[in-house]
Amino acid sequence: MDQASPSNVFGLDIAAHLADGALGLVMQATGRSIRNAAAHAIRAVGVALLVIAATPRPGGGAEIIAPKKMRALGTIDTRFQSYNVEMVEVTGGRFWKPYAQGDGRRDRYAYRPPLDLANARLRKLAAALGPAYLRVSGTWANATFFADTDSTPAAPPAGFNTVLGRTQWRGVLDFARAADAEIVTSFAVSPGSRDSDGAWTPDQAQRLVDFTRSLGSRIAAAEFMNEPTLAANNGAPVGYDANAYGRDFKLFRAWMKRASPETLIAGPGSVGDAAPPSATGIHTRDLLAASGPGLDRISYHHYNTLSPRCGMHDDPARALSGDWFSRTDVALAVYRGLRDEFEPGKPIWLTETADAACGGNPWDATFLDTFRYLDQLGRLARAGAQVVMHNTLAGSDYGMLDERTFRPRPNYWAALLWHRLMGTTVLDPRMASTRAIHAYAHCHPATKGAASALLINTSQHRSRAVTLAVRADRYTLRARRLQSASVQLNGTTLALTDSDNLPRLPPRTAPAGQIRLPPASITFLVMQNVAACR
């Protein structure tokens, strides 16, 4: 969207709901359709770690976690767990206002200077999640002018809203090297990037690709534009439709094959097609029909809801409900169906996601959102999605890091544990999760023959019993309050050390036999001698 026209583009009307790519979210479906879609997805996949009783059996019995029954289901990309740094964070500009800065309903934006990508703490914490993809895109990228000069103009030329300078892009590339991250981006599609007939021209994109290559770097993957389904409020020319997109995408594809054949073409980067589809946006089906085949990766965006900045006020009590978690399944099913119809067999990437569009919900910086974050990773890996890019690394309330201090929020600690414990081989013991316990398993990323199980107890008041067939290393995340900005691992509050290093994350030994999962807790269990992981 064009942040330069807040009175027209970001009003509390349906256009605002389109702003961050969220119209037609899963939350708009009827309760029955959500339940039916979720049940269908779970039956179709059928790959959770184990069936765990919603309550312990009489006599204290529980279901057994038996590593010998685990089998490999499939694999995910080595950069499966990835993240976004929005283009507006690189250039500086008006981005979603943090709740701590006041009422976001009157003015939902606040100016931010460019993100300090040279910050040692930021680089250290990002590197701990590598390898990853770093996506620099977002709504603002659609109208960003790349100034291919050493001196950056104070204002963009006509047809653009923001300026990206060489120094800023060089900083992105340096950060990516330090963080072991590959660059994913998109290009300007605003009126300034077009010829006299209104067709897209590659001049700006060519300059960015050439400058990137001159610094010894590359763009690993690119989407033509950010969220073409929301083109009417997303920086594209007035009246932009699926036919215009099809024309432009064909030009983009032909140029990309000449200019940067090593770059994967991802797309369409849509949002808002979950039932009921948007009545005012462009449908992904129409985009794919108009553009024809030629994608290397099918990409889409998904948010569970809109934040209060865009007029939605969800009850945080819903954040642990089956409905909330199942929205991931419903959205994936829509785009997987479109993939199967138009680009069969192509890998699926979720290139932008968080709990709430428009900068995140008030609880997204707390432990409460960690349940959604890890459950989403587990569900999507189990279903075969190859990459998940969280929005954002360190911007607004949905950032994994505080944008002022770069100190970790609960989702960062969860991301770190996932990165260290959940490898690229997804396991399936042919048993399903229950409503109370969500269960996932992967081979360990570093220890041959080891597997990690992720057990999420969504009940706020009841512990759950499971029985281990073998000894395990246990990592349990809890918080004193669900909406706490800090999180405990095995009873110890996680924080950086005095020397600004990550702390040790030691497990506790869980002997074979019954263990209990506390209310509202997340537990990783690492077990040895798993045949499927040898």
Rosetta blueprint (number, residue, H / E / L):
1 M L
2 D L
3 Q L
4 A L
5 S L
6 P H
7 S H
8 N H
9 V H
10 F L
11 G L
12 L L
13 D L
14 I H
15 A H
16 A H
17 H H
18 L H
19 A L
20 D L
21 G L
22 A L
23 L L
24 G L
25 L L
26 V H
27 M H
28 Q H
29 A L
30 T L
31 G H
32 R H
33 S H
34 I H
35 R H
36 N H
37 A H
38 A H
39 A H
40 H H
41 A H
42 I H
43 R H
44 A H
45 V H
46 G L
47 V L
48 A L
49 L L
50 L L
51 V L
52 I L
53 A L
54 A L
55 T L
56 P L
57 R L
58 P L
59 G L
60 G L
61 G L
62 A L
63 E L
64 I E
65 I E
66 A L
67 P H
68 K H
69 K H
70 M L
71 R E
72 A E
73 L E
74 G E
75 T E
76 I L
77 D L
78 T L
79 R L
80 F L
81 Q E
82 S E
83 Y E
84 N E
85 V L
86 E L
87 M H
88 V H
89 E H
90 V H
91 T H
92 G L
93 G E
94 R E
95 F E
96 W E
97 K L
98 P L
99 Y H
100 A H
101 Q H
102 G L
103 D L
104 G L
105 R L
106 R L
107 D L
108 R L
109 Y E
110 A E
111 Y E
112 R E
113 P L
114 P L
115 L L
116 D L
117 L L
118 A L
119 N L
120 A H
121 R H
122 L H
123 R H
124 K H
125 L H
126 A H
127 A H
128 A L
129 L L
130 G L
131 P L
132 A E
133 Y E
134 L E
135 R E
136 V E
137 S L
138 G L
139 T H
140 W H
141 A H
142 N H
143 A H
144 T E
145 F E
146 F E
147 A E
148 D L
149 T L
150 D L
151 S L
152 T L
153 P L
154 A L
155 A L
156 P L
157 P L
158 A L
159 G L
160 F L
161 N L
162 T E
163 V E
164 L E
165 G E
166 R H
167 T H
168 Q H
169 W H
170 R H
171 G H
172 V H
173 L H
174 D H
175 F H
176 A H
177 R H
178 A H
179 A L
180 D L
181 A E
182 E E
183 I E
184 V E
185 T E
186 S E
187 F L
188 A L
189 V L
190 S L
191 P H
192 G H
193 S H
194 R E
195 D L
196 S L
197 D L
198 G L
199 A L
200 W E
201 T L
202 P L
203 D H
204 Q H
205 A H
206 Q H
207 R H
208 L H
209 V H
210 D H
211 F H
212 T H
213 R H
214 S H
215 L L
216 G L
217 S L
218 R L
219 I E
220 A E
221 A E
222 A E
223 E E
224 F L
225 M L
226 N L
227 E L
228 P H
229 T H
230 L H
231 A H
232 A H
233 N H
234 N L
235 G L
236 A L
237 P L
238 V L
239 G L
240 Y L
241 D L
242 A H
243 N H
244 A H
245 Y H
246 G H
247 R H
248 D H
249 F H
250 K H
251 L H
252 F H
253 R H
254 A H
255 W H
256 M H
257 K H
258 R H
259 A H
260 S L
261 P L
262 E L
263 T L
264 L E
265 I E
266 A E
267 G E
268 P E
269 G E
270 S E
271 V L
272 G L
273 D L
274 A L
275 A L
276 P L
277 P L
278 S L
279 A L
280 T L
281 G L
282 I L
283 H L
284 T H
285 R H
286 D H
287 L H
288 L H
289 A H
290 A H
291 S H
292 G L
293 P L
294 G L
295 L L
296 D L
297 R E
298 I E
299 S E
300 Y E
301 H E
302 H E
303 Y E
304 N E
305 T E
306 L E
307 S L
308 P H
309 R H
310 C H
311 G L
312 M L
313 H L
314 D L
315 D L
316 P H
317 A H
318 R H
319 A H
320 L H
321 S L
322 G H
323 D H
324 W H
325 F H
326 S H
327 R H
328 T H
329 D H
330 V H
331 A H
332 L H
333 A H
334 V H
335 Y H
336 R H
337 G H
338 L H
339 R H
340 D H
341 E H
342 F H
343 E L
344 P L
345 G L
346 K L
347 P L
348 I E
349 W E
350 L E
351 T E
352 E E
353 T E
354 A E
355 D E
356 A E
357 A E
358 C L
359 G L
360 G L
361 N L
362 P L
363 W L
364 D L
365 A L
366 T L
367 F L
368 L H
369 D H
370 T H
371 F H
372 R H
373 Y H
374 L H
375 D H
376 Q H
377 L H
378 G H
379 R H
380 L H
381 A H
382 R H
383 A H
384 G L
385 A L
386 Q L
387 V E
388 V E
389 M E
390 H E
391 N L
392 T L
393 L L
394 A L
395 G L
396 S L
397 D L
398 Y L
399 G L
400 M L
401 L E
402 D L
403 E L
404 R L
405 T L
406 F L
407 R L
408 P E
409 R L
410 P H
411 N H
412 Y H
413 W H
414 A H
415 A H
416 L H
417 L H
418 W H
419 H H
420 R H
421 L H
422 M L
423 G L
424 T L
425 T E
426 V E
427 L E
428 D E
429 P L
430 R L
431 M L
432 A L
433 S L
434 T L
435 R L
436 A L
437 I E
438 H E
439 A E
440 Y E
441 A E
442 H E
443 C E
444 H L
445 P L
446 A L
447 T L
448 K L
449 G L
450 A L
451 A E
452 S E
453 A E
454 L E
455 L E
456 I E
457 N E
458 T L
459 S L
460 Q L
461 H L
462 R L
463 S L
464 R E
465 A E
466 V E
467 T E
468 L E
469 A L
470 V L
471 R L
472 A E
473 D E
474 R E
475 Y E
476 T E
477 L E
478 R E
479 A L
480 R L
481 R L
482 L L
483 Q L
484 S L
485 A L
486 S L
487 V L
488 Q E
489 L E
490 N L
491 G L
492 T E
493 T E
494 L L
495 A L
496 L L
497 T L
498 D L
499 S L
500 D L
501 N L
502 L L
503 P L
504 R L
505 L L
506 P L
507 P L
508 R E
509 T E
510 A E
511 P L
512 A L
513 G E
514 Q E
515 I E
516 R E
517 L E
518 P L
519 P L
520 A L
521 S E
522 I E
523 T E
524 F E
525 L E
526 V E
527 M E
528 Q L
529 N L
530 V L
531 A H
532 A H
533 C H
534 R L
